[in-house]
Amino acid sequence: MDKEIEKIIVKAFFTKRLQDRVLFEMSSAKKRKDALSRLCHSYRTTLREEYMFDIPKPNSDPEAIAKLLKQNGAGNSCYVISLDEEIDGKELPLLTALEHAVGMGMPSTFLAYQINSLILKLNKKFFLLQGFY
């Protein structure tokens, strides 16, 4: 886990009232899943909605999503925060991370790239968050 990158992500995209709690939960092995699980049902109150926009359907093609992200400034690699322990806390090639996330049954996955943007996957819905950082 890269706590500095995760801190930047939380400070940029989570609502101010939850930032300290989320950082605490993410830094604890026992509570990390709590921080990520809160996105399953309450992402609109957990994240800064003013930075979100839907990634239009069809959004089940990792290559198409990667292309859209690159058009919006994505690099070739990303830092992943996920309920899936196999990829959580790792830096991966963007397409590899998307290939894993798109077919994953987990309810939420973050793929951060270039610190000021984030892709959020919730079940079958994707959001791109363009931040201020």
PEVENLIN-V422312 format. One record per residue. N is the residue number from 0. SS is DSSP state (2 for helix, 1 for strand, 0 for the rest). PSI is psi as a letter, one per 30 degrees, with the letter a starting at -180 (* if undefined). BURIAL is # if it has 16 or more other C-alpha atoms within 10 Angstrom, else .. Layout:
[[N & SS & PSI & BURIAL] [N & SS & PSI & BURIAL]]
This chain:
[[0 & 0 & k & .] [1 & 0 & j & .] [2 & 2 & f & .] [3 & 2 & e & .] [4 & 2 & e & .] [5 & 2 & e & #] [6 & 2 & e & #] [7 & 2 & e & .] [8 & 2 & e & #] [9 & 2 & e & #] [10 & 2 & e & #] [11 & 2 & e & #] [12 & 2 & f & #] [13 & 1 & k & #] [14 & 0 & k & #] [15 & 2 & e & .] [16 & 2 & f & .] [17 & 2 & f & .] [18 & 2 & e & #] [19 & 2 & e & .] [20 & 2 & e & .] [21 & 2 & e & #] [22 & 2 & e & #] [23 & 2 & e & .] [24 & 2 & e & #] [25 & 2 & f & #] [26 & 2 & f & #] [27 & 0 & k & .] [28 & 0 & e & .] [29 & 0 & e & .] [30 & 0 & f & .] [31 & 2 & e & #] [32 & 2 & e & #] [33 & 2 & e & .] [34 & 2 & e & #] [35 & 2 & e & #] [36 & 2 & f & #] [37 & 2 & f & .] [38 & 2 & f & #] [39 & 2 & e & .] [40 & 2 & f & .] [41 & 2 & h & .] [42 & 2 & f & #] [43 & 2 & f & .] [44 & 2 & f & .] [45 & 2 & e & #] [46 & 1 & l & #] [47 & 0 & j & #] [48 & 2 & f & .] [49 & 2 & f & .] [50 & 2 & g & #] [51 & 1 & k & #] [52 & 1 & k & .] [53 & 1 & k & .] [54 & 0 & j & #] [55 & 0 & l & .] [56 & 0 & l & .] [57 & 0 & k & .] [58 & 0 & h & .] [59 & 0 & g & #] [60 & 0 & j & .] [61 & 2 & e & #] [62 & 2 & e & .] [63 & 2 & e & .] [64 & 2 & e & #] [65 & 2 & e & #] [66 & 2 & e & .] [67 & 2 & e & .] [68 & 2 & e & #] [69 & 2 & e & .] [70 & 2 & f & .] [71 & 0 & g & .] [72 & 0 & g & .] [73 & 0 & k & #] [74 & 0 & a & .] [75 & 0 & f & .] [76 & 1 & l & #] [77 & 1 & l & #] [78 & 1 & k & #] [79 & 1 & k & #] [80 & 1 & k & #] [81 & 1 & l & #] [82 & 0 & f & #] [83 & 0 & j & #] [84 & 0 & f & .] [85 & 0 & e & .] [86 & 0 & f & #] [87 & 0 & k & #] [88 & 0 & g & #] [89 & 1 & l & #] [90 & 1 & k & #] [91 & 1 & l & #] [92 & 1 & k & .] [93 & 2 & e & #] [94 & 2 & e & #] [95 & 2 & e & .] [96 & 2 & e & #] [97 & 2 & e & #] [98 & 2 & e & #] [99 & 2 & e & .] [100 & 2 & e & #] [101 & 2 & e & #] [102 & 0 & g & .] [103 & 0 & k & .] [104 & 0 & f & .] [105 & 0 & k & #] [106 & 0 & f & #] [107 & 1 & k & #] [108 & 1 & k & #] [109 & 1 & k & #] [110 & 1 & j & #] [111 & 1 & k & #] [112 & 1 & k & #] [113 & 0 & g & .] [114 & 0 & e & #] [115 & 0 & g & #] [116 & 1 & l & #] [117 & 1 & k & #] [118 & 1 & k & #] [119 & 1 & k & #] [120 & 1 & k & #] [121 & 1 & j & #] [122 & 0 & c & #] [123 & 0 & g & .] [124 & 1 & k & #] [125 & 1 & k & #] [126 & 1 & k & #] [127 & 1 & k & #] [128 & 1 & k & #] [129 & 1 & j & #] [130 & 0 & a & #] [131 & 0 & f & .] [132 & 0 & * & .]]
